[in-house]
Amino acid sequence: MEVFLEVTVQHKKYHTGFMERMRQQPEVTSCYQVEGEYDFLVKADVTSEKELEKLERGVRKINGVCSVQPVYALQEII
């Protein structure tokens, strides 16, 4: 199942560490630094709800992360 995580980090000083940790996650297929209501959009491919929960818990534990909001892809249009 393809999911997205909208991640907010407390301060820009945590961005480099966050990006490095995302590179180490095998289920993360893309990670974008974005402008708007959150700082990063993480795209991941997980096989179950349990795997998604594990990924979310891991992301929440990264130094500087203050919020993680999952978004589920229902259908790919293009």
C-alpha positions as a printed NumPy array, in Angstrom:
array([[  0.   ,   0.   ,   0.   ],
       [  1.314,   3.403,  -0.926],
       [  1.137,   6.076,   1.786],
       [  2.386,   9.589,   2.337],
       [  3.515,  11.135,   5.603],
       [  3.284,  14.875,   6.119],
       [  6.083,  15.619,   8.561],
       [  6.699,  18.819,  10.513],
       [ 10.081,  19.462,  12.123],
       [ 10.601,  21.912,  14.991],
       [ 13.436,  23.874,  13.375],
       [ 15.504,  23.892,  10.179],
       [ 18.546,  22.744,  12.147],
       [ 16.927,  19.276,  12.253],
       [ 16.378,  18.997,   8.48 ],
       [ 19.72 ,  17.392,   7.602],
       [ 19.386,  14.683,  10.247],
       [ 15.81 ,  13.973,   9.21 ],
       [ 16.739,  13.644,   5.532],
       [ 19.589,  11.267,   6.368],
       [ 17.276,   9.054,   8.425],
       [ 14.758,   8.92 ,   5.546],
       [ 17.519,   7.713,   3.199],
       [ 18.076,   4.782,   5.594],
       [ 14.43 ,   3.616,   5.613],
       [ 13.929,   0.814,   3.048],
       [ 10.165,   1.384,   2.786],
       [ 10.603,   5.101,   1.969],
       [ 10.537,   5.525,  -1.811],
       [ 10.669,   9.348,  -1.949],
       [ 11.117,  12.259,   0.406],
       [ 10.455,  15.867,  -0.559],
       [ 11.266,  19.013,   1.349],
       [  8.211,  21.222,   0.807],
       [  6.902,  24.672,   1.62 ],
       [  3.531,  25.   ,   3.333],
       [  1.82 ,  23.529,   6.379],
       [  4.497,  20.855,   6.842],
       [  8.212,  20.524,   6.049],
       [  8.534,  17.134,   4.356],
       [  6.351,  14.865,   2.277],
       [  7.484,  11.261,   2.614],
       [  6.237,   8.603,   0.212],
       [  6.46 ,   5.012,   1.421],
       [  5.429,   1.576,   0.251],
       [  4.242,  -0.578,   3.157],
       [  2.678,  -4.017,   3.128],
       [  0.329,  -3.637,   6.099],
       [ -1.167,  -1.293,   8.686],
       [  1.271,  -2.752,  11.208],
       [  4.239,  -1.807,   9.014],
       [  2.81 ,   1.703,   8.566],
       [  2.42 ,   2.095,  12.338],
       [  6.021,   0.97 ,  12.81 ],
       [  7.218,   3.514,  10.227],
       [  5.179,   6.308,  11.849],
       [  6.555,   5.49 ,  15.303],
       [ 10.087,   5.514,  13.929],
       [  9.597,   8.876,  12.212],
       [  8.076,  10.401,  15.365],
       [ 11.201,   9.387,  17.309],
       [ 13.561,  11.258,  14.981],
       [ 15.142,  14.215,  16.737],
       [ 13.208,  17.424,  15.998],
       [ 10.057,  15.851,  14.537],
       [  6.973,  17.417,  16.109],
       [  4.153,  15.972,  13.967],
       [  3.48 ,  13.173,  11.499],
       [  0.22 ,  12.957,   9.575],
       [ -0.422,   9.925,   7.333],
       [ -2.251,  10.351,   4.031],
       [ -3.469,   7.267,   2.177],
       [ -3.368,   7.073,  -1.606],
       [ -6.724,   5.69 ,  -2.743],
       [ -6.048,   5.716,  -6.47 ],
       [ -3.245,   6.834,  -8.776],
       [ -4.719,   9.082, -11.457],
       [ -1.684,   9.797, -13.648]])
